Amino acid sequence: MDRDDVEDALESIDALEVVGAGGGDLGGNIDLEVVSPISRDEAMRMVADVLQQLDLAAISYLRPSDTGERINIVDLLQ
């Protein structure tokens, strides 16, 4: 799947804004900013839901800037 398609799907979430993106040998990244007063957990769940709809959950991770942890999307969906 093209990264632009993923960005467009994530941009459709009213609470988030795509603020950057990049790529490399191991994959790509999309930087998101929460632009609505929602909880961190709610924002991550929204992203996880979109990535699941795109059939990308199994190969996707979130890395929140406040902790730097690497969170498997599949774990969020359980």
C-alpha distances in whole Angstrom, upper triangle without the diagonal:
4,6,9,7,8,11,12,12,14,16,17,19,22,23,21,20,17,20,18,15,15,13,15,16,15,12,11,13,14,17,19,22,24,26,28,30,28,29,26,26,25,22,21,21,19,16,16,17,14,11,13,12,9,10,9,13,14,12,13,16,18,21,23,25,28,28,26,25,22,21,19,17,18,22,22,21,24
4,5,5,7,9,10,11,13,15,16,18,21,22,20,18,15,17,15,12,12,12,14,15,15,11,10,12,12,16,17,21,23,24,27,30,28,29,26,26,25,23,21,22,20,17,18,18,15,13,15,15,11,13,12,15,16,14,14,17,18,21,23,24,28,28,25,25,22,22,21,19,21,24,23,23,26
4,5,5,6,9,10,11,12,14,16,19,20,16,15,12,14,11,9,9,9,12,14,14,10,8,9,8,12,14,17,19,21,24,27,25,26,23,24,23,20,19,20,18,14,16,17,13,12,15,15,11,13,11,14,16,13,12,15,15,17,19,21,24,25,22,22,20,20,19,17,20,22,21,22,25
4,5,5,6,9,10,10,12,15,17,19,16,14,11,13,11,10,11,12,15,17,17,14,11,11,10,13,14,17,19,20,23,26,25,26,24,25,23,20,20,21,18,15,17,18,14,13,16,16,13,15,14,17,19,17,15,17,18,20,21,22,26,27,24,25,22,22,21,19,22,25,23,23,27
4,5,5,6,9,10,11,13,16,18,16,14,12,15,14,12,14,14,18,19,19,15,13,13,11,14,15,18,19,21,22,26,24,25,24,24,22,19,19,19,16,14,15,15,11,11,14,12,9,12,12,15,17,16,15,17,18,20,22,23,26,27,25,25,23,22,21,18,20,23,22,21,25
4,5,5,6,9,10,12,15,16,13,12,10,13,12,11,13,13,16,18,17,13,11,10,9,12,12,15,17,18,20,23,21,22,20,20,19,16,15,16,13,10,12,12,9,8,11,10,8,11,9,12,15,13,11,14,14,17,18,20,23,24,22,22,19,18,17,15,17,20,18,18,22
4,5,5,6,9,10,13,14,11,9,7,10,9,9,11,13,17,19,18,14,11,10,7,9,9,12,14,16,18,21,20,21,19,20,19,15,15,16,14,11,13,14,10,10,14,13,11,14,13,15,17,16,13,15,14,16,17,18,22,23,21,22,20,19,19,16,19,22,20,20,24
4,5,5,6,9,12,14,11,10,9,12,12,12,15,16,20,22,22,18,15,14,11,13,12,14,15,16,18,21,20,22,21,21,19,16,17,17,14,12,15,14,10,12,15,13,11,15,14,16,19,18,16,18,17,19,20,21,24,26,24,25,23,22,21,19,21,24,21,21,25
4,5,5,7,11,13,11,11,10,14,14,14,17,18,21,23,22,18,15,14,12,13,12,14,15,16,17,20,19,20,19,19,17,14,14,14,11,9,12,11,7,9,11,10,8,12,12,14,17,16,14,16,16,18,19,21,24,25,24,24,21,20,19,16,18,21,18,18,22
4,5,6,9,10,7,8,7,11,12,12,15,17,20,23,21,17,14,12,9,10,9,11,11,13,14,17,16,17,16,16,14,11,11,12,9,7,10,10,7,8,12,11,10,13,12,13,17,16,13,14,13,15,15,17,20,21,20,20,19,17,17,14,17,19,16,17,20
4,5,7,9,6,6,6,10,12,13,16,18,22,25,23,20,16,14,11,11,9,10,11,11,13,16,16,18,17,18,16,12,14,15,11,10,13,13,10,12,15,14,14,17,16,17,21,20,17,17,16,18,17,19,21,23,22,23,22,20,21,18,21,23,20,20,24
4,6,9,8,9,10,14,15,16,19,21,25,27,26,22,19,17,14,14,12,13,13,13,13,17,16,18,18,18,15,13,14,14,10,10,13,12,9,12,15,13,13,17,16,17,21,21,18,19,18,20,20,21,23,25,25,25,24,22,22,19,21,23,20,19,23
4,6,6,8,10,13,16,17,20,22,26,28,26,23,20,17,14,14,11,11,10,10,10,13,12,14,14,15,12,9,11,11,7,8,11,10,9,12,14,13,14,17,17,17,20,20,17,18,16,18,17,19,21,22,22,23,22,20,20,17,19,21,17,17,21
4,6,8,11,14,17,18,22,25,28,31,29,26,22,20,16,15,12,11,9,8,8,11,11,14,15,16,12,10,13,14,10,11,15,14,12,15,18,17,18,21,20,20,24,24,21,21,18,20,18,20,21,23,24,24,24,22,23,20,23,23,20,20,24
4,7,10,13,16,18,21,24,27,30,28,25,22,19,15,14,10,9,6,5,5,8,7,10,11,12,10,7,11,12,9,10,14,14,13,16,18,18,19,21,20,20,23,23,20,19,16,17,15,17,18,20,21,22,21,20,21,18,21,22,18,19,22
4,7,9,12,14,18,20,24,27,25,22,18,15,12,10,6,6,5,5,7,10,10,12,11,13,11,8,10,12,9,9,13,13,12,14,17,17,17,20,18,18,22,21,17,17,14,15,13,14,16,18,19,20,19,18,19,17,20,21,18,19,22
4,6,9,12,15,18,22,25,24,21,17,14,10,8,6,5,7,7,10,13,13,15,14,16,15,11,13,15,12,11,15,16,14,15,19,18,18,21,19,19,23,22,18,17,15,16,14,15,17,20,19,21,20,20,21,19,22,23,20,22,25
4,6,8,12,15,18,22,21,17,14,11,7,6,5,6,9,10,13,16,16,17,16,18,17,13,14,16,14,11,15,16,14,14,18,18,17,20,17,18,21,19,16,16,14,14,14,14,17,19,18,20,19,19,20,18,22,23,20,22,25
4,7,11,14,18,21,21,18,14,11,8,5,6,7,10,11,14,17,18,19,17,19,19,15,16,19,17,14,18,19,17,17,21,22,20,23,20,21,23,21,18,17,15,15,14,13,16,19,17,20,19,20,21,20,24,25,23,24,28
4,7,11,14,18,17,15,11,8,6,5,7,9,13,14,18,21,21,21,19,21,21,17,17,20,18,15,18,20,18,17,21,22,20,22,19,20,22,20,17,16,14,14,14,14,17,19,17,19,18,19,20,20,23,25,23,25,28
4,7,11,14,14,11,7,5,4,6,9,12,15,17,20,23,23,23,20,22,22,18,17,20,18,15,17,19,17,16,19,20,18,20,17,18,20,17,14,14,13,13,15,15,18,19,17,18,17,18,19,18,22,23,22,24,27
4,7,11,11,9,6,5,7,9,12,15,19,21,24,26,26,26,23,24,24,21,20,22,21,17,19,22,19,17,21,22,19,20,17,19,20,16,14,14,14,14,16,16,20,20,17,19,17,19,19,19,22,24,23,25,28
4,7,8,6,4,6,9,11,15,18,21,24,27,29,28,28,25,25,26,23,21,23,22,19,20,22,20,17,20,22,19,19,16,18,18,15,13,14,15,15,18,18,22,22,18,19,17,19,18,19,22,23,23,25,28
4,6,5,6,9,12,14,18,21,25,27,30,32,31,30,27,28,29,25,23,26,25,21,22,24,22,20,22,24,21,21,17,19,19,15,15,15,17,16,20,20,23,23,19,20,17,19,19,20,22,24,25,26,29
4,6,8,11,15,18,21,24,28,30,33,35,33,32,29,29,30,28,25,27,27,23,23,26,24,21,23,25,21,21,18,19,18,14,15,16,18,18,22,22,26,25,21,21,18,20,19,21,22,24,26,27,29
4,7,10,14,16,19,23,26,29,31,33,31,30,26,26,28,25,22,24,24,20,20,23,21,18,20,22,19,18,15,16,15,11,12,13,15,15,19,20,23,22,18,18,15,17,16,17,19,21,22,23,25
4,7,10,14,17,20,23,26,28,30,28,27,24,24,25,22,20,21,21,18,17,20,18,15,17,19,16,16,12,14,13,10,10,11,13,14,18,19,22,21,18,18,15,16,15,15,17,20,20,21,24
4,7,10,13,17,20,22,25,27,26,25,22,22,23,20,18,20,19,15,16,19,16,14,17,18,15,16,12,14,14,11,10,11,12,13,16,17,20,20,17,17,14,15,15,15,18,20,20,21,24
4,7,10,13,16,19,22,24,22,22,19,19,20,17,15,17,17,13,14,17,15,13,16,18,15,16,13,14,15,12,9,9,9,10,12,13,17,17,14,15,12,14,14,14,17,19,18,20,23
4,6,10,13,15,18,21,19,19,17,18,18,14,13,16,15,11,13,15,13,12,16,17,15,16,13,14,16,14,11,11,10,10,12,13,16,17,15,16,14,14,15,14,18,19,18,19,23
4,7,10,13,16,18,17,17,15,16,17,13,12,16,14,11,14,17,15,14,18,19,17,19,16,17,19,16,13,12,10,9,10,10,13,15,13,15,14,15,16,15,19,20,18,20,24
4,7,9,12,14,14,14,12,14,14,10,10,13,12,9,13,15,13,13,17,18,17,19,17,17,19,18,14,13,10,10,9,10,13,15,14,15,15,15,16,15,19,20,17,19,22
4,6,9,11,11,12,11,13,13,9,11,14,13,11,15,17,15,16,20,20,20,22,20,20,22,21,17,16,12,12,10,10,12,15,15,16,17,17,19,18,21,21,19,21,24
4,6,8,8,9,8,11,10,7,10,12,11,11,14,16,15,17,19,20,21,23,21,20,23,22,19,17,13,13,11,11,12,15,16,17,18,17,19,18,21,21,18,20,23
4,7,8,11,11,14,13,10,13,15,13,14,17,18,17,19,22,22,23,25,24,23,26,26,22,20,17,17,15,15,15,19,19,21,22,21,23,21,24,24,21,23,26
4,6,9,11,13,11,9,13,14,12,14,17,17,17,20,22,22,23,26,25,24,27,27,23,22,18,19,16,16,17,20,21,22,23,22,23,21,24,24,20,22,25
4,7,9,12,10,10,13,15,14,15,18,19,19,22,23,24,25,28,26,25,28,28,25,23,19,19,16,17,16,19,21,22,23,22,24,22,25,24,20,22,24
4,7,8,6,7,10,11,11,13,15,16,17,19,20,21,23,25,24,22,25,25,22,20,17,17,14,16,15,17,19,20,21,19,21,19,21,20,17,18,21
4,5,5,6,9,10,11,13,14,15,17,19,20,21,23,24,23,21,24,24,21,18,15,15,12,14,13,15,17,17,18,16,18,17,19,18,14,17,18
4,5,5,6,9,10,11,12,14,16,17,18,20,21,23,21,18,21,21,18,15,12,12,9,11,10,11,13,13,14,13,15,14,17,15,12,15,17
4,5,5,6,9,10,10,12,14,15,16,18,20,21,19,16,19,20,16,14,11,12,10,13,12,13,14,13,14,12,13,12,14,13,9,12,13
4,5,5,6,9,10,10,13,14,15,17,19,20,19,16,19,20,17,16,13,15,13,15,15,16,17,17,17,14,15,13,15,14,11,12,14
4,5,5,6,9,10,11,13,14,16,17,19,17,15,18,19,15,14,11,12,10,13,13,15,16,15,15,13,15,12,15,15,11,13,16
4,5,5,6,9,10,11,12,14,15,16,15,12,15,15,12,10,8,10,9,12,13,13,14,13,12,10,11,9,12,11,8,10,13
4,5,5,6,9,10,10,12,14,15,14,11,15,16,13,12,10,13,12,16,16,16,17,16,14,11,12,9,11,10,7,8,11
4,5,5,6,9,10,11,13,14,14,12,16,17,14,13,12,14,14,17,18,18,19,18,17,14,14,11,13,14,10,10,14
4,5,5,6,9,10,11,12,11,10,13,13,10,10,9,12,12,15,16,17,17,16,14,12,12,9,12,13,10,10,14
4,5,5,6,9,10,10,9,7,10,11,9,9,9,12,13,16,18,18,17,15,13,10,9,6,8,9,7,7,11
4,6,5,6,9,10,10,8,12,14,12,12,12,16,16,20,21,21,21,19,17,14,13,9,10,12,9,8,11
4,5,5,6,9,9,9,12,13,11,13,13,16,17,20,22,22,21,20,18,15,14,10,12,14,12,11,15
4,5,5,6,5,5,9,9,8,10,11,14,16,19,21,21,20,18,16,13,11,8,10,13,11,10,14
4,5,5,6,5,8,10,9,12,13,17,18,22,24,23,22,20,17,14,12,8,8,12,11,8,12
4,5,8,8,11,13,12,15,16,20,21,24,26,26,25,23,21,18,16,12,12,15,14,12,15
4,5,8,10,11,11,14,15,19,21,24,26,26,24,23,20,18,15,12,13,16,15,14,17
4,6,8,9,10,13,15,19,21,24,27,26,24,23,19,17,14,11,11,15,14,13,15
4,6,6,6,10,12,16,18,21,24,23,21,19,16,14,11,9,10,13,13,12,15
4,5,5,8,10,14,16,20,22,21,19,17,14,11,8,5,6,9,9,9,12
4,6,9,12,15,18,21,23,22,20,17,14,12,8,7,6,9,11,10,12
4,7,11,14,17,20,22,21,18,16,12,11,8,8,9,12,13,13,15
4,7,10,13,16,19,17,15,13,10,9,6,6,8,11,11,12,15
4,7,10,13,15,14,11,10,6,5,5,5,8,10,10,12,14
4,6,9,12,11,9,8,6,5,7,7,10,11,10,12,15
4,6,9,8,5,5,5,6,9,10,14,13,12,16,18
4,6,6,5,7,8,8,12,12,16,15,13,16,19
4,6,5,8,10,12,15,16,19,18,17,20,22
4,6,9,11,13,16,17,20,19,17,21,23
4,5,9,10,14,16,19,17,16,20,21
4,7,9,13,15,18,16,16,20,21
4,6,10,12,15,13,13,17,18
4,7,9,12,11,12,15,16
4,6,9,7,8,11,13
4,5,5,7,9,11
4,5,5,7,9
4,5,5,7
4,5,6
4,6
4
